[in-house]
Amino acid sequence: MSGQCDLKLPVVSPGRYARSVVKEGVVQSVDLELGVDRTSPVPLYFQLAQKLEAAIEQGRLAPGSLLGNEIDLAGRLGLSRPTVRQAIQSLVDKGLLVRRRGVGTQVVHSQVKRPLELSSLYDDLEAAGQRPATRVLRNTLVAASAEVAAALSVPEGSEVHLVERLRYTHDEPMARLCNHIPPGLLPLETEQLEATGLYRMMRAAGITLHSARQSIGARTATEEEARLLGESAGAPLLTMQRTTFDDTGRAVEFGSHVYRASRYAFEFQLLVRS
């Protein structure tokens, strides 16, 4: 007999669990495949948490999805209540689920995991089905600071284009993006900046992106950043600075971005040298 335990509801096909999704104020029923292996040395709560987290990250459990209370879940999934409680708590601690009195357990959001490569946040979010949206905060010419001038190889104090944006996923702010761009490089209309990504605009303008120099760090949110990103002052933020070059070696943009650590992570692929 197989050690695979199919979790199911009587009202749906075997191996599936039905949960509700709130869409435009209407609770809808959606099938979700779940399963745990009782012969595995991996704890059952951890297996269940992994299944739920994968469903959230893949969009099968969208923000607003309702999982019900622990007693209901345990009975429907054929697991003990402590097992279900521990699985849910691990995802609550990660900020993926929230317990709401009188409602049950609800999906909040998934964390965006972005690979470290020369790609735009907009493209990465769209490819992951995260429904990106943008609000332009500033789109203007400014005098280049010493840092910006060094990155773009322009005289300090000379005019450069500043584009400051808020990037959203599922209608929730995730990052504040500040980009300095050499003047006259390409048209930077606010309407287009809110409709697509900066790198797409550059490619459409005939600019071939070739390489970048990038650094990653972390710090706490200022009051302004906390207000814009929906965090509390002092909340942890991930930071990224990137100077991007075209195929002629010209610096085409200097980006200085902050991301909500609760919503965003960088992924590294490490190779072992023999």
C-alpha atoms as an extended CHARMM CRD file, in Angstrom:
* protein
*
       274  EXT
         1         1  MET       CA              0.0000000000        0.0000000000        0.0000000000  PROA      1               0.0000000000
         2         2  SER       CA              1.3550000000        3.4110000000       -0.9350000000  PROA      2               0.0000000000
         3         3  GLY       CA              2.4460000000        5.8090000000        1.8020000000  PROA      3               0.0000000000
         4         4  GLN       CA              0.8780000000        8.7130000000       -0.1000000000  PROA      4               0.0000000000
         5         5  CYS       CA             -2.1080000000       10.1910000000        1.7230000000  PROA      5               0.0000000000
         6         6  ASP       CA             -4.5210000000       11.9250000000       -0.6340000000  PROA      6               0.0000000000
         7         7  LEU       CA             -6.3550000000       14.7650000000        1.0470000000  PROA      7               0.0000000000
         8         8  LYS       CA             -9.8270000000       15.2600000000       -0.2760000000  PROA      8               0.0000000000
         9         9  LEU       CA            -13.3030000000       16.5850000000        0.2310000000  PROA      9               0.0000000000
        10        10  PRO       CA            -16.3320000000       14.3980000000       -0.5780000000  PROA      10              0.0000000000
        11        11  VAL       CA            -17.6930000000       17.0880000000       -2.8850000000  PROA      11              0.0000000000
        12        12  VAL       CA            -14.7050000000       17.1840000000       -5.2060000000  PROA      12              0.0000000000
        13        13  SER       CA            -12.5150000000       14.6790000000       -7.0230000000  PROA      13              0.0000000000
        14        14  PRO       CA            -10.0190000000       12.5600000000       -5.0100000000  PROA      14              0.0000000000
        15        15  GLY       CA             -6.7330000000       14.2080000000       -4.1480000000  PROA      15              0.0000000000
        16        16  ARG       CA             -8.2380000000       17.7020000000       -4.1570000000  PROA      16              0.0000000000
        17        17  TYR       CA             -9.2680000000       20.1490000000       -1.4610000000  PROA      17              0.0000000000
        18        18  ALA       CA            -11.9290000000       22.7740000000       -2.1420000000  PROA      18              0.0000000000
        19        19  ARG       CA            -11.3320000000       26.2350000000       -0.7030000000  PROA      19              0.0000000000
        20        20  SER       CA            -13.1150000000       29.5110000000       -1.1910000000  PROA      20              0.0000000000
        21        21  VAL       CA            -11.8130000000       32.5310000000       -3.0490000000  PROA      21              0.0000000000
        22        22  VAL       CA            -13.2430000000       35.9910000000       -2.5830000000  PROA      22              0.0000000000
        23        23  LYS       CA            -13.5640000000       37.6850000000       -5.9580000000  PROA      23              0.0000000000
        24        24  GLU       CA            -15.3980000000       40.9840000000       -6.3590000000  PROA      24              0.0000000000
        25        25  GLY       CA            -17.2110000000       40.3480000000       -3.0760000000  PROA      25              0.0000000000
        26        26  VAL       CA            -18.3770000000       36.8480000000       -4.0670000000  PROA      26              0.0000000000
        27        27  VAL       CA            -17.0780000000       33.6940000000       -2.3780000000  PROA      27              0.0000000000
        28        28  GLN       CA            -16.1970000000       31.1560000000       -5.0400000000  PROA      28              0.0000000000
        29        29  SER       CA            -15.1840000000       27.4940000000       -4.6350000000  PROA      29              0.0000000000
        30        30  VAL       CA            -11.8930000000       26.4080000000       -6.2160000000  PROA      30              0.0000000000
        31        31  ASP       CA            -10.2280000000       22.9700000000       -6.2310000000  PROA      31              0.0000000000
        32        32  LEU       CA             -6.7550000000       22.6530000000       -4.7370000000  PROA      32              0.0000000000
        33        33  GLU       CA             -4.5830000000       19.5310000000       -4.8970000000  PROA      33              0.0000000000
        34        34  LEU       CA             -2.9040000000       18.6300000000       -1.6040000000  PROA      34              0.0000000000
        35        35  GLY       CA             -1.1520000000       15.5080000000       -0.4190000000  PROA      35              0.0000000000
        36        36  VAL       CA              1.1880000000       14.3150000000        2.3500000000  PROA      36              0.0000000000
        37        37  ASP       CA              3.3480000000       11.2250000000        2.5450000000  PROA      37              0.0000000000
        38        38  ARG       CA              2.9510000000        9.5200000000        5.9280000000  PROA      38              0.0000000000
        39        39  THR       CA              5.9970000000        7.2900000000        5.3200000000  PROA      39              0.0000000000
        40        40  SER       CA              8.2930000000       10.2830000000        4.7810000000  PROA      40              0.0000000000
        41        41  PRO       CA             10.6390000000       11.3790000000        7.6050000000  PROA      41              0.0000000000
        42        42  VAL       CA              9.5560000000       14.9650000000        6.8330000000  PROA      42              0.0000000000
        43        43  PRO       CA              7.0090000000       16.1030000000        9.4600000000  PROA      43              0.0000000000
        44        44  LEU       CA              3.4240000000       16.1940000000        8.2130000000  PROA      44              0.0000000000
        45        45  TYR       CA              2.9500000000       19.8360000000        9.2300000000  PROA      45              0.0000000000
        46        46  PHE       CA              5.9910000000       20.8170000000        7.1650000000  PROA      46              0.0000000000
        47        47  GLN       CA              4.7430000000       18.8770000000        4.1350000000  PROA      47              0.0000000000
        48        48  LEU       CA              1.3490000000       20.5810000000        4.3870000000  PROA      48              0.0000000000
        49        49  ALA       CA              2.9630000000       24.0070000000        4.8350000000  PROA      49              0.0000000000
        50        50  GLN       CA              5.1210000000       23.4130000000        1.7380000000  PROA      50              0.0000000000
        51        51  LYS       CA              2.0700000000       22.4160000000       -0.3200000000  PROA      51              0.0000000000
        52        52  LEU       CA              0.1530000000       25.5000000000        0.7640000000  PROA      52              0.0000000000
        53        53  GLU       CA              3.1320000000       27.8160000000        0.2240000000  PROA      53              0.0000000000
        54        54  ALA       CA              3.6610000000       26.4190000000       -3.2810000000  PROA      54              0.0000000000
        55        55  ALA       CA             -0.0200000000       26.9700000000       -4.0760000000  PROA      55              0.0000000000
        56        56  ILE       CA              0.2640000000       30.5850000000       -2.8910000000  PROA      56              0.0000000000
        57        57  GLU       CA              3.4520000000       31.2710000000       -4.8590000000  PROA      57              0.0000000000
        58        58  GLN       CA              2.0060000000       29.6990000000       -8.0240000000  PROA      58              0.0000000000
        59        59  GLY       CA             -1.1620000000       31.7610000000       -7.7750000000  PROA      59              0.0000000000
        60        60  ARG       CA             -3.4790000000       28.8000000000       -7.1660000000  PROA      60              0.0000000000
        61        61  LEU       CA             -4.2070000000       30.3260000000       -3.7620000000  PROA      61              0.0000000000
        62        62  ALA       CA             -4.6790000000       33.9960000000       -4.5840000000  PROA      62              0.0000000000
        63        63  PRO       CA             -4.8360000000       36.8160000000       -2.0090000000  PROA      63              0.0000000000
        64        64  GLY       CA             -8.2490000000       36.6560000000       -0.3560000000  PROA      64              0.0000000000
        65        65  SER       CA             -8.5620000000       32.8650000000       -0.5710000000  PROA      65              0.0000000000
        66        66  LEU       CA            -10.2390000000       31.4080000000        2.5260000000  PROA      66              0.0000000000
        67        67  LEU       CA             -8.9720000000       28.1680000000        4.0630000000  PROA      67              0.0000000000
        68        68  GLY       CA            -11.4880000000       27.9740000000        6.9170000000  PROA      68              0.0000000000
        69        69  ASN       CA            -10.6830000000       27.3630000000       10.5830000000  PROA      69              0.0000000000
        70        70  GLU       CA             -8.2730000000       24.7550000000       11.9540000000  PROA      70              0.0000000000
        71        71  ILE       CA            -10.9500000000       22.2890000000       13.1070000000  PROA      71              0.0000000000
        72        72  ASP       CA            -12.6230000000       22.3890000000        9.6990000000  PROA      72              0.0000000000
        73        73  LEU       CA             -9.2950000000       22.0220000000        7.8900000000  PROA      73              0.0000000000
        74        74  ALA       CA             -8.1290000000       19.1370000000       10.0720000000  PROA      74              0.0000000000
        75        75  GLY       CA            -11.3640000000       17.2280000000        9.5130000000  PROA      75              0.0000000000
        76        76  ARG       CA            -11.4280000000       17.8180000000        5.7870000000  PROA      76              0.0000000000
        77        77  LEU       CA             -7.7630000000       16.9710000000        5.2780000000  PROA      77              0.0000000000
        78        78  GLY       CA             -7.6870000000       13.9190000000        7.5550000000  PROA      78              0.0000000000
        79        79  LEU       CA             -4.9310000000       15.3720000000        9.7400000000  PROA      79              0.0000000000
        80        80  SER       CA             -4.7540000000       16.1940000000       13.4230000000  PROA      80              0.0000000000
        81        81  ARG       CA             -5.6050000000       19.6960000000       14.5410000000  PROA      81              0.0000000000
        82        82  PRO       CA             -2.0880000000       20.3310000000       16.0180000000  PROA      82              0.0000000000
        83        83  THR       CA             -0.5550000000       19.3440000000       12.6560000000  PROA      83              0.0000000000
        84        84  VAL       CA             -2.7670000000       21.7710000000       10.7500000000  PROA      84              0.0000000000
        85        85  ARG       CA             -2.2530000000       24.4890000000       13.3800000000  PROA      85              0.0000000000
        86        86  GLN       CA              1.5450000000       24.1750000000       13.1360000000  PROA      86              0.0000000000
        87        87  ALA       CA              1.4610000000       24.2790000000        9.3190000000  PROA      87              0.0000000000
        88        88  ILE       CA             -0.7350000000       27.3650000000        9.3130000000  PROA      88              0.0000000000
        89        89  GLN       CA              1.3180000000       29.1040000000       12.0050000000  PROA      89              0.0000000000
        90        90  SER       CA              4.5150000000       28.6390000000        9.9840000000  PROA      90              0.0000000000
        91        91  LEU       CA              2.8680000000       30.4530000000        7.0440000000  PROA      91              0.0000000000
        92        92  VAL       CA              1.3830000000       33.1020000000        9.3270000000  PROA      92              0.0000000000
        93        93  ASP       CA              4.9160000000       33.7410000000       10.6200000000  PROA      93              0.0000000000
        94        94  LYS       CA              6.0750000000       34.1710000000        7.0230000000  PROA      94              0.0000000000
        95        95  GLY       CA              3.3110000000       36.6880000000        6.3810000000  PROA      95              0.0000000000
        96        96  LEU       CA              1.5650000000       34.5100000000        3.7890000000  PROA      96              0.0000000000
        97        97  LEU       CA             -1.5620000000       33.7640000000        5.8430000000  PROA      97              0.0000000000
        98        98  VAL       CA             -3.5720000000       35.6680000000        8.4270000000  PROA      98              0.0000000000
        99        99  ARG       CA             -6.1450000000       34.4620000000       10.9520000000  PROA      99              0.0000000000
       100       100  ARG       CA             -9.3490000000       36.5110000000       10.9520000000  PROA      100             0.0000000000
       101       101  ARG       CA            -11.9230000000       36.1200000000       13.7190000000  PROA      101             0.0000000000
       102       102  GLY       CA            -15.2200000000       34.8740000000       12.3710000000  PROA      102             0.0000000000
       103       103  VAL       CA            -13.7330000000       34.2390000000        8.9230000000  PROA      103             0.0000000000
       104       104  GLY       CA            -10.9430000000       31.7050000000        9.3100000000  PROA      104             0.0000000000
       105       105  THR       CA             -7.5190000000       31.5560000000        7.7300000000  PROA      105             0.0000000000
       106       106  GLN       CA             -7.0160000000       33.8000000000        4.7170000000  PROA      106             0.0000000000
       107       107  VAL       CA             -4.2310000000       34.1850000000        2.1710000000  PROA      107             0.0000000000
       108       108  VAL       CA             -2.5650000000       37.5860000000        2.3640000000  PROA      108             0.0000000000
       109       109  HSD       CA             -0.0180000000       37.4600000000       -0.4350000000  PROA      109             0.0000000000
       110       110  SER       CA              2.9250000000       35.5190000000       -1.7790000000  PROA      110             0.0000000000
       111       111  GLN       CA              6.5240000000       36.6260000000       -1.4500000000  PROA      111             0.0000000000
       112       112  VAL       CA              8.1450000000       37.5790000000       -4.7280000000  PROA      112             0.0000000000
       113       113  LYS       CA             11.3910000000       35.6760000000       -5.2780000000  PROA      113             0.0000000000
       114       114  ARG       CA             13.4520000000       37.3220000000       -7.9610000000  PROA      114             0.0000000000
       115       115  PRO       CA             16.5080000000       35.7280000000       -9.6160000000  PROA      115             0.0000000000
       116       116  LEU       CA             19.6200000000       37.8450000000       -9.8170000000  PROA      116             0.0000000000
       117       117  GLU       CA             19.9290000000       38.5760000000      -13.5040000000  PROA      117             0.0000000000
       118       118  LEU       CA             19.7040000000       41.5460000000      -15.8470000000  PROA      118             0.0000000000
       119       119  SER       CA             15.9350000000       41.8130000000      -16.0420000000  PROA      119             0.0000000000
       120       120  SER       CA             13.3640000000       44.3620000000      -14.9600000000  PROA      120             0.0000000000
       121       121  LEU       CA             11.1490000000       43.9490000000      -11.9340000000  PROA      121             0.0000000000
       122       122  TYR       CA              8.0980000000       44.5650000000      -14.1350000000  PROA      122             0.0000000000
       123       123  ASP       CA              8.9950000000       41.6950000000      -16.4900000000  PROA      123             0.0000000000
       124       124  ASP       CA              9.8000000000       39.3460000000      -13.6080000000  PROA      124             0.0000000000
       125       125  LEU       CA              6.4990000000       40.0830000000      -11.8650000000  PROA      125             0.0000000000
       126       126  GLU       CA              4.4870000000       39.6980000000      -15.0550000000  PROA      126             0.0000000000
       127       127  ALA       CA              6.1930000000       36.3780000000      -15.8510000000  PROA      127             0.0000000000
       128       128  ALA       CA              5.3330000000       35.1450000000      -12.3450000000  PROA      128             0.0000000000
       129       129  GLY       CA              1.6630000000       36.0970000000      -12.7670000000  PROA      129             0.0000000000
       130       130  GLN       CA              1.9020000000       38.7790000000      -10.0770000000  PROA      130             0.0000000000
       131       131  ARG       CA             -0.1180000000       41.4470000000      -11.9640000000  PROA      131             0.0000000000
       132       132  PRO       CA              2.3490000000       44.3750000000      -11.7220000000  PROA      132             0.0000000000
       133       133  ALA       CA              1.1430000000       47.9550000000      -11.6540000000  PROA      133             0.0000000000
       134       134  THR       CA              3.0240000000       51.2420000000      -11.3900000000  PROA      134             0.0000000000
       135       135  ARG       CA              2.4160000000       54.7160000000       -9.9830000000  PROA      135             0.0000000000
       136       136  VAL       CA              4.8570000000       57.4420000000      -11.0260000000  PROA      136             0.0000000000
       137       137  LEU       CA              5.7840000000       59.7010000000       -8.1180000000  PROA      137             0.0000000000
       138       138  ARG       CA              8.2740000000       61.9160000000       -9.9670000000  PROA      138             0.0000000000
       139       139  ASN       CA              9.3130000000       62.2550000000      -13.6000000000  PROA      139             0.0000000000
       140       140  THR       CA             11.5900000000       65.2500000000      -13.9790000000  PROA      140             0.0000000000
       141       141  LEU       CA             15.0710000000       66.6200000000      -14.6340000000  PROA      141             0.0000000000
       142       142  VAL       CA             17.3960000000       67.0570000000      -11.6220000000  PROA      142             0.0000000000
       143       143  ALA       CA             21.0180000000       67.9720000000      -11.0130000000  PROA      143             0.0000000000
       144       144  ALA       CA             23.2440000000       64.8880000000      -10.8070000000  PROA      144             0.0000000000
       145       145  SER       CA             24.6570000000       64.2350000000       -7.3460000000  PROA      145             0.0000000000
       146       146  ALA       CA             28.2370000000       63.0420000000       -7.0010000000  PROA      146             0.0000000000
       147       147  GLU       CA             27.0390000000       59.4240000000       -6.7080000000  PROA      147             0.0000000000
       148       148  VAL       CA             24.7560000000       59.6450000000       -9.7480000000  PROA      148             0.0000000000
       149       149  ALA       CA             27.3790000000       61.4960000000      -11.7990000000  PROA      149             0.0000000000
       150       150  ALA       CA             29.9860000000       58.8280000000      -11.0660000000  PROA      150             0.0000000000
       151       151  ALA       CA             27.5810000000       56.0210000000      -11.9740000000  PROA      151             0.0000000000
       152       152  LEU       CA             26.4760000000       57.6000000000      -15.2720000000  PROA      152             0.0000000000
       153       153  SER       CA             29.8710000000       59.1230000000      -16.1720000000  PROA      153             0.0000000000
       154       154  VAL       CA             28.4490000000       62.6380000000      -16.4250000000  PROA      154             0.0000000000
       155       155  PRO       CA             29.6320000000       65.8940000000      -14.7910000000  PROA      155             0.0000000000
       156       156  GLU       CA             28.4010000000       66.4670000000      -11.2570000000  PROA      156             0.0000000000
       157       157  GLY       CA             25.5650000000       68.9690000000      -11.2660000000  PROA      157             0.0000000000
       158       158  SER       CA             24.6180000000       68.3060000000      -14.8870000000  PROA      158             0.0000000000
       159       159  GLU       CA             20.9900000000       67.5300000000      -15.7160000000  PROA      159             0.0000000000
       160       160  VAL       CA             19.8260000000       63.9270000000      -15.6310000000  PROA      160             0.0000000000
       161       161  HSD       CA             16.3550000000       62.4450000000      -15.7840000000  PROA      161             0.0000000000
       162       162  LEU       CA             14.8690000000       61.1790000000      -12.5070000000  PROA      162             0.0000000000
       163       163  VAL       CA             12.0160000000       58.6690000000      -12.5550000000  PROA      163             0.0000000000
       164       164  GLU       CA             10.6120000000       57.6550000000       -9.1690000000  PROA      164             0.0000000000
       165       165  ARG       CA              7.9040000000       54.9760000000       -9.0820000000  PROA      165             0.0000000000
       166       166  LEU       CA              5.9330000000       52.7420000000       -6.7620000000  PROA      166             0.0000000000
       167       167  ARG       CA              5.6040000000       49.1850000000       -8.0310000000  PROA      167             0.0000000000
       168       168  TYR       CA              2.5410000000       47.1950000000       -6.9640000000  PROA      168             0.0000000000
       169       169  THR       CA              1.5300000000       43.5340000000       -7.0790000000  PROA      169             0.0000000000
       170       170  HSD       CA             -2.0830000000       42.5140000000       -6.5130000000  PROA      170             0.0000000000
       171       171  ASP       CA             -2.8440000000       46.1850000000       -5.7510000000  PROA      171             0.0000000000
       172       172  GLU       CA             -0.3610000000       46.2240000000       -2.8530000000  PROA      172             0.0000000000
       173       173  PRO       CA              2.8610000000       48.3310000000       -2.8450000000  PROA      173             0.0000000000
       174       174  MET       CA              6.0190000000       46.2430000000       -2.9640000000  PROA      174             0.0000000000
       175       175  ALA       CA              8.9220000000       48.4870000000       -4.0300000000  PROA      175             0.0000000000
       176       176  ARG       CA              9.9730000000       52.0910000000       -4.4400000000  PROA      176             0.0000000000
       177       177  LEU       CA             12.1200000000       52.5100000000       -7.5500000000  PROA      177             0.0000000000
       178       178  CYS       CA             14.3490000000       55.5240000000       -8.2310000000  PROA      178             0.0000000000
       179       179  ASN       CA             16.1140000000       55.6140000000      -11.6040000000  PROA      179             0.0000000000
       180       180  HSD       CA             18.4790000000       58.2650000000      -12.9570000000  PROA      180             0.0000000000
       181       181  ILE       CA             18.8560000000       58.2560000000      -16.7370000000  PROA      181             0.0000000000
       182       182  PRO       CA             21.0590000000       60.3460000000      -19.0480000000  PROA      182             0.0000000000
       183       183  PRO       CA             18.9810000000       63.1270000000      -20.6530000000  PROA      183             0.0000000000
       184       184  GLY       CA             17.8460000000       62.6050000000      -24.2250000000  PROA      184             0.0000000000
       185       185  LEU       CA             18.3900000000       58.8430000000      -24.0830000000  PROA      185             0.0000000000
       186       186  LEU       CA             14.7330000000       57.9820000000      -24.7710000000  PROA      186             0.0000000000
       187       187  PRO       CA             11.2480000000       59.4830000000      -24.3700000000  PROA      187             0.0000000000
       188       188  LEU       CA             10.0240000000       59.0430000000      -20.7890000000  PROA      188             0.0000000000
       189       189  GLU       CA              6.3090000000       59.7540000000      -20.7900000000  PROA      189             0.0000000000
       190       190  THR       CA              4.5580000000       59.2390000000      -17.4470000000  PROA      190             0.0000000000
       191       191  GLU       CA              1.6620000000       57.3930000000      -19.0730000000  PROA      191             0.0000000000
       192       192  GLN       CA              3.9980000000       54.8690000000      -20.6560000000  PROA      192             0.0000000000
       193       193  LEU       CA              6.0380000000       54.4780000000      -17.4620000000  PROA      193             0.0000000000
       194       194  GLU       CA              2.8540000000       53.4930000000      -15.6610000000  PROA      194             0.0000000000
       195       195  ALA       CA              1.8630000000       51.0520000000      -18.3990000000  PROA      195             0.0000000000
       196       196  THR       CA              5.0800000000       49.0690000000      -18.8070000000  PROA      196             0.0000000000
       197       197  GLY       CA              8.6300000000       48.5470000000      -17.5250000000  PROA      197             0.0000000000
       198       198  LEU       CA             11.6180000000       50.8430000000      -18.0500000000  PROA      198             0.0000000000
       199       199  TYR       CA             13.7380000000       48.1480000000      -19.6860000000  PROA      199             0.0000000000
       200       200  ARG       CA             10.9580000000       47.4130000000      -22.1940000000  PROA      200             0.0000000000
       201       201  MET       CA             10.8830000000       51.0910000000      -23.0730000000  PROA      201             0.0000000000
       202       202  MET       CA             14.6500000000       51.0940000000      -23.5620000000  PROA      202             0.0000000000
       203       203  ARG       CA             14.5490000000       48.0530000000      -25.8250000000  PROA      203             0.0000000000
       204       204  ALA       CA             11.7120000000       49.5970000000      -27.8350000000  PROA      204             0.0000000000
       205       205  ALA       CA             13.9100000000       52.6830000000      -28.2800000000  PROA      205             0.0000000000
       206       206  GLY       CA             16.6800000000       50.5160000000      -29.7920000000  PROA      206             0.0000000000
       207       207  ILE       CA             18.8930000000       50.3180000000      -26.6890000000  PROA      207             0.0000000000
       208       208  THR       CA             20.5760000000       46.9350000000      -26.2400000000  PROA      208             0.0000000000
       209       209  LEU       CA             21.0860000000       46.1750000000      -22.5480000000  PROA      209             0.0000000000
       210       210  HSD       CA             24.3090000000       44.2610000000      -22.0910000000  PROA      210             0.0000000000
       211       211  SER       CA             25.5000000000       44.1540000000      -18.4800000000  PROA      211             0.0000000000
       212       212  ALA       CA             25.1050000000       45.7240000000      -15.0540000000  PROA      212             0.0000000000
       213       213  ARG       CA             26.9700000000       46.3650000000      -11.8330000000  PROA      213             0.0000000000
       214       214  GLN       CA             24.7560000000       45.6890000000       -8.8390000000  PROA      214             0.0000000000
       215       215  SER       CA             24.9200000000       45.7210000000       -5.0400000000  PROA      215             0.0000000000
       216       216  ILE       CA             22.3490000000       44.4380000000       -2.5310000000  PROA      216             0.0000000000
       217       217  GLY       CA             21.8860000000       45.4440000000        1.0760000000  PROA      217             0.0000000000
       218       218  ALA       CA             19.3380000000       46.0200000000        3.8190000000  PROA      218             0.0000000000
       219       219  ARG       CA             18.2440000000       48.8100000000        6.1470000000  PROA      219             0.0000000000
       220       220  THR       CA             15.2210000000       50.0820000000        8.0300000000  PROA      220             0.0000000000
       221       221  ALA       CA             12.4150000000       52.0990000000        6.4430000000  PROA      221             0.0000000000
       222       222  THR       CA             12.2230000000       55.8560000000        6.8470000000  PROA      222             0.0000000000
       223       223  GLU       CA              8.8700000000       57.3870000000        7.7520000000  PROA      223             0.0000000000
       224       224  GLU       CA              8.2720000000       58.3830000000        4.1170000000  PROA      224             0.0000000000
       225       225  GLU       CA              9.1880000000       54.9250000000        2.7980000000  PROA      225             0.0000000000
       226       226  ALA       CA              6.9960000000       53.2670000000        5.4200000000  PROA      226             0.0000000000
       227       227  ARG       CA              4.0580000000       55.4660000000        4.4010000000  PROA      227             0.0000000000
       228       228  LEU       CA              4.4990000000       54.7180000000        0.6980000000  PROA      228             0.0000000000
       229       229  LEU       CA              5.0360000000       50.9830000000        1.1460000000  PROA      229             0.0000000000
       230       230  GLY       CA              2.3980000000       50.3560000000        3.7970000000  PROA      230             0.0000000000
       231       231  GLU       CA              4.9370000000       49.3590000000        6.4380000000  PROA      231             0.0000000000
       232       232  SER       CA              5.7140000000       50.6870000000        9.9120000000  PROA      232             0.0000000000
       233       233  ALA       CA              8.6280000000       53.0880000000       10.3770000000  PROA      233             0.0000000000
       234       234  GLY       CA             11.7700000000       51.0830000000       11.0140000000  PROA      234             0.0000000000
       235       235  ALA       CA             10.4940000000       47.9960000000        9.1700000000  PROA      235             0.0000000000
       236       236  PRO       CA             13.2060000000       46.0110000000        7.3470000000  PROA      236             0.0000000000
       237       237  LEU       CA             13.7810000000       46.8360000000        3.6780000000  PROA      237             0.0000000000
       238       238  LEU       CA             15.9670000000       45.2200000000        1.0490000000  PROA      238             0.0000000000
       239       239  THR       CA             18.0130000000       47.6620000000       -1.0200000000  PROA      239             0.0000000000
       240       240  MET       CA             19.4750000000       47.3650000000       -4.4930000000  PROA      240             0.0000000000
       241       241  GLN       CA             21.6760000000       49.7090000000       -6.5040000000  PROA      241             0.0000000000
       242       242  ARG       CA             22.3100000000       48.9320000000      -10.1490000000  PROA      242             0.0000000000
       243       243  THR       CA             24.1680000000       50.6450000000      -12.9710000000  PROA      243             0.0000000000
       244       244  THR       CA             23.1690000000       49.2180000000      -16.3460000000  PROA      244             0.0000000000
       245       245  PHE       CA             25.2820000000       49.4260000000      -19.5170000000  PROA      245             0.0000000000
       246       246  ASP       CA             24.3820000000       48.9840000000      -23.1820000000  PROA      246             0.0000000000
       247       247  ASP       CA             26.3650000000       47.0310000000      -25.7650000000  PROA      247             0.0000000000
       248       248  THR       CA             28.6530000000       50.0290000000      -26.3910000000  PROA      248             0.0000000000
       249       249  GLY       CA             29.6520000000       50.2420000000      -22.7130000000  PROA      249             0.0000000000
       250       250  ARG       CA             27.5800000000       53.3860000000      -22.0830000000  PROA      250             0.0000000000
       251       251  ALA       CA             25.8040000000       53.6670000000      -18.7210000000  PROA      251             0.0000000000
       252       252  VAL       CA             22.0930000000       53.9790000000      -19.5190000000  PROA      252             0.0000000000
       253       253  GLU       CA             20.5760000000       54.0260000000      -16.0390000000  PROA      253             0.0000000000
       254       254  PHE       CA             21.4370000000       54.1340000000      -12.3450000000  PROA      254             0.0000000000
       255       255  GLY       CA             18.7820000000       52.5830000000      -10.1280000000  PROA      255             0.0000000000
       256       256  SER       CA             18.4400000000       52.8560000000       -6.3740000000  PROA      256             0.0000000000
       257       257  HSD       CA             15.5230000000       50.7410000000       -5.1480000000  PROA      257             0.0000000000
       258       258  VAL       CA             13.9990000000       49.5800000000       -1.8520000000  PROA      258             0.0000000000
       259       259  TYR       CA             11.7830000000       46.5220000000       -1.4120000000  PROA      259             0.0000000000
       260       260  ARG       CA              9.5640000000       45.3020000000        1.4040000000  PROA      260             0.0000000000
       261       261  ALA       CA             11.4480000000       42.4240000000        3.0090000000  PROA      261             0.0000000000
       262       262  SER       CA              8.1300000000       40.8250000000        3.9360000000  PROA      262             0.0000000000
       263       263  ARG       CA              7.1560000000       40.6590000000        0.2590000000  PROA      263             0.0000000000
       264       264  TYR       CA             10.3930000000       40.2890000000       -1.6580000000  PROA      264             0.0000000000
       265       265  ALA       CA             13.5280000000       38.1480000000       -1.7860000000  PROA      265             0.0000000000
       266       266  PHE       CA             16.5220000000       37.7460000000       -4.0940000000  PROA      266             0.0000000000
       267       267  GLU       CA             17.4580000000       34.2480000000       -5.2430000000  PROA      267             0.0000000000
       268       268  PHE       CA             21.0490000000       33.2150000000       -5.9100000000  PROA      268             0.0000000000
       269       269  GLN       CA             22.2930000000       30.2490000000       -7.8820000000  PROA      269             0.0000000000
       270       270  LEU       CA             25.7310000000       29.1850000000       -6.6520000000  PROA      270             0.0000000000
       271       271  LEU       CA             28.0910000000       26.9360000000       -8.5820000000  PROA      271             0.0000000000
       272       272  VAL       CA             30.7930000000       24.8400000000       -6.9470000000  PROA      272             0.0000000000
       273       273  ARG       CA             34.2430000000       25.2500000000       -8.4550000000  PROA      273             0.0000000000
       274       274  SER       CA             36.3340000000       22.1280000000       -8.6250000000  PROA      274             0.0000000000
